[in-house]
Amino acid sequence: MKNALPKKIASLLAILTTIFFFSPALGADVVTIIGEVNDAQQIVADNQLYEVADNALGDDLVYNYISERVKVTGLVTEKDDMKIISVMSFEVVPE
């Protein structure tokens, strides 16, 4: 019986950790968009603005490919009627 409490605590921590890491993705959809990177660190695709989330690929995209037409795959979430894309991959596409 003495060892039951640490096992329960470890199980609870494992469950909470799993929920913490996967909960942001629950409200997100993986999409692929084609648009242009603007100087406000956004992607304009089909008259829709996508804010680019702060991650390594997103930073590379918005700092090095301004005014380029790009194909971006990522997780899209919405906050206050703004679409935010967390870039998973991107490539420059010819116009």
C-alpha positions as CSV (number, residue, x, y, z in Angstrom):
1,M,0.0,0.0,0.0
2,K,2.9,2.4,0.7
3,N,3.9,2.4,-3.0
4,A,0.4,3.1,-4.3
5,L,0.5,6.9,-3.7
6,P,3.7,7.6,-5.7
7,K,2.3,5.5,-8.6
8,K,-0.9,7.5,-8.6
9,I,0.9,10.8,-8.6
10,A,3.2,9.7,-11.4
11,S,0.1,8.6,-13.4
12,L,-1.6,11.8,-12.8
13,L,1.5,13.8,-13.8
14,A,1.7,11.8,-17.0
15,I,-1.9,12.5,-17.9
16,L,-1.6,16.2,-17.1
17,T,1.6,16.5,-19.2
18,T,-0.1,14.8,-22.2
19,I,-3.1,17.1,-21.9
20,F,-0.8,20.2,-21.7
21,F,1.2,19.3,-24.8
22,F,-1.7,18.3,-27.0
23,S,-4.4,20.8,-25.9
24,P,-3.3,23.6,-28.2
25,A,-3.7,21.3,-31.2
26,L,-7.2,20.4,-30.3
27,G,-8.7,23.6,-31.7
28,A,-6.4,23.7,-34.7
29,D,-6.7,22.5,-38.3
30,V,-3.7,21.6,-40.5
31,V,-4.1,23.6,-43.7
32,T,-2.1,24.4,-46.8
33,I,-2.4,28.0,-48.1
34,I,-0.8,29.8,-51.0
35,G,-0.3,33.5,-50.5
36,E,2.1,36.4,-50.2
37,V,4.2,37.4,-47.2
38,N,3.7,41.0,-46.3
39,D,5.9,43.4,-44.4
40,A,3.6,43.1,-41.3
41,Q,4.7,39.5,-40.8
42,Q,1.5,38.1,-42.2
43,I,0.5,35.9,-45.1
44,V,-2.3,37.2,-47.4
45,A,-4.1,34.3,-49.1
46,D,-7.5,34.5,-50.8
47,N,-8.2,37.9,-49.2
48,Q,-7.6,36.5,-45.8
49,L,-4.9,37.6,-43.4
50,Y,-3.0,34.9,-41.4
51,E,-0.8,36.1,-38.6
52,V,2.3,33.9,-38.4
53,A,2.9,32.3,-35.1
54,D,6.3,32.8,-33.4
55,N,8.4,29.7,-34.2
56,A,11.6,29.0,-36.1
57,L,10.1,28.3,-39.4
58,G,7.6,31.1,-39.1
59,D,10.3,33.6,-38.3
60,D,12.4,32.4,-41.2
61,L,9.4,32.9,-43.5
62,V,8.4,36.4,-42.4
63,Y,11.9,37.8,-42.2
64,N,13.4,36.3,-45.3
65,Y,10.6,36.0,-47.8
66,I,8.7,39.3,-47.7
67,S,6.8,39.9,-51.0
68,E,7.4,36.3,-52.0
69,R,4.6,34.0,-53.1
70,V,4.7,30.9,-50.8
71,K,2.9,27.7,-50.1
72,V,2.6,27.2,-46.4
73,T,1.4,24.2,-44.4
74,G,0.6,24.6,-40.7
75,L,-1.8,24.5,-37.9
76,V,-4.4,27.3,-38.0
77,T,-6.1,28.6,-34.9
78,E,-8.4,31.5,-34.4
79,K,-8.3,34.2,-31.7
80,D,-10.5,37.3,-31.7
81,D,-11.5,36.7,-35.4
82,M,-7.8,36.6,-36.4
83,K,-6.4,33.4,-38.0
84,I,-3.0,32.4,-36.7
85,I,-0.8,29.9,-38.6
86,S,1.9,27.9,-36.9
87,V,4.2,27.1,-39.8
88,M,5.1,23.4,-40.2
89,S,6.6,23.8,-43.7
90,F,6.8,26.3,-46.5
91,E,8.2,26.7,-50.0
92,V,8.5,29.6,-52.5
93,V,6.2,29.1,-55.5
94,P,6.5,30.7,-58.9
95,E,3.9,33.3,-59.7
